[in-house]
Amino acid sequence: QVIKCSDDPMSIAIHESGDIYVACSYLSCINVFDHSGKQKRTIGSHGSGDGQFFNPHDLFIKGDVMYVAEYGNHCILKLTTGGQFMQKFGQHGSGLGQFNGPVSVIVDQR
């Protein structure tokens, strides 16, 4: 079964295993492909609950942890590369610790 990202792949990240993670904004999910391009699985679904997406725009992988800039839910999600929810950062707004449609995420080496 092939699940595509329509015309909306927003970002990719490559895990040290060679797996390719693609943030699909319109479908509100992360599609995972092996190094040859065969789809392995889909992470997440549309929504605002823990581990759900609403227009994910960017992702960053560090080890077995994935950070996702969640444009529609105005937060950064932290998940395992297997898709298990770990933590949510931020909420909608313009104050300290708040976001208004984040479109990018990067994590330092610390």
N, C-alpha and C positions, 0 to 999 in steps of 0.2 A: 504494500500500500504506500502510495506516495502522497504526502501532504505538502502542498507548496505554500509559499508565503505570498501568494498573489503577486501584486506589483509593489509590495511594501516592505521588503527586507530593510531594516534600519541599521543593523550593526552585526558584525561577526566577531567572535573570539575563538581562539584555538587553544584547546586544553593540551597539556603536556603529553597526553596519550595520543594526540593527533585528531581527536574528535573535534568537529566544527560546530559551534553553537551560533544560531542565527536568531536574532530578535525580530519577530514578525509583528509589526505594529497593528495592522488591520485585524489580524486573526487573534491578537492578544495572547501570544504564546512564544515559547522558545523552541525551535526545532533543532534537533541534534542529529548530525550526520557523521559517518565514519570518514576516514581519510580518503576513501575512494568516492565519496559523495552519496553513498547509500544511507537513506534515513534510518536512524536507530529508534528514535522516540520523540515525543512531544512533551514538553514540560509546561504545566499551567493551563489555565482556562480563563475566559473572560470574567471579570468581576473585581470586587474590591476587598475580598477576604484575604487571609494569610496565604501567601503563595499564589494569588491570582493576579492577573495582569489586565491593564486597560491602556493600550498603546505603549508597550515597552519601546524605548528609543535607543538604549545603549546597554552594553553589558561588558563586564570586566571579570576575568577569571584569574584567581590566584590560588594555586594548589587545587584543592577540591571544593573551593568556595567560589560562588558566582554572585556578583553584585549587579543589580539591574536598575537602570534609571527608568522609573515608572512615570511617564509623562501624564497619563490620565488620572492616576491615583496620587500624584504629587508627592512621591516618596522614593526612597532607595530601598530595594528589597535585597536581603542577603539570604541565599539559598545554597544548599549543597549542589554540586554539579549533577547529582542524581535527581534534583528537583525538590528536596525536602526543605520546607520553610525553616529559617533560622531566626531572622530578625527583620524589623521594619524601622527605617530611619525617617523622621520627618512627617510633616502633614501639610495641607494646603495653607498658604499664607505668605506673608512677606517679612515675618519676624525671624528671630534667631531660631534655627532648627526647622524652619518652614521652607517649602518649595512652591514654585508656581510653574509646573510643567517641566521638570528637569529633563534635559536631553543628553547628558553625558555623565559618565562616572569613571573615576580612576582611583586606584588604591596605591598608597606609597609602600615602601619596603618594610616598614616597621610592623 
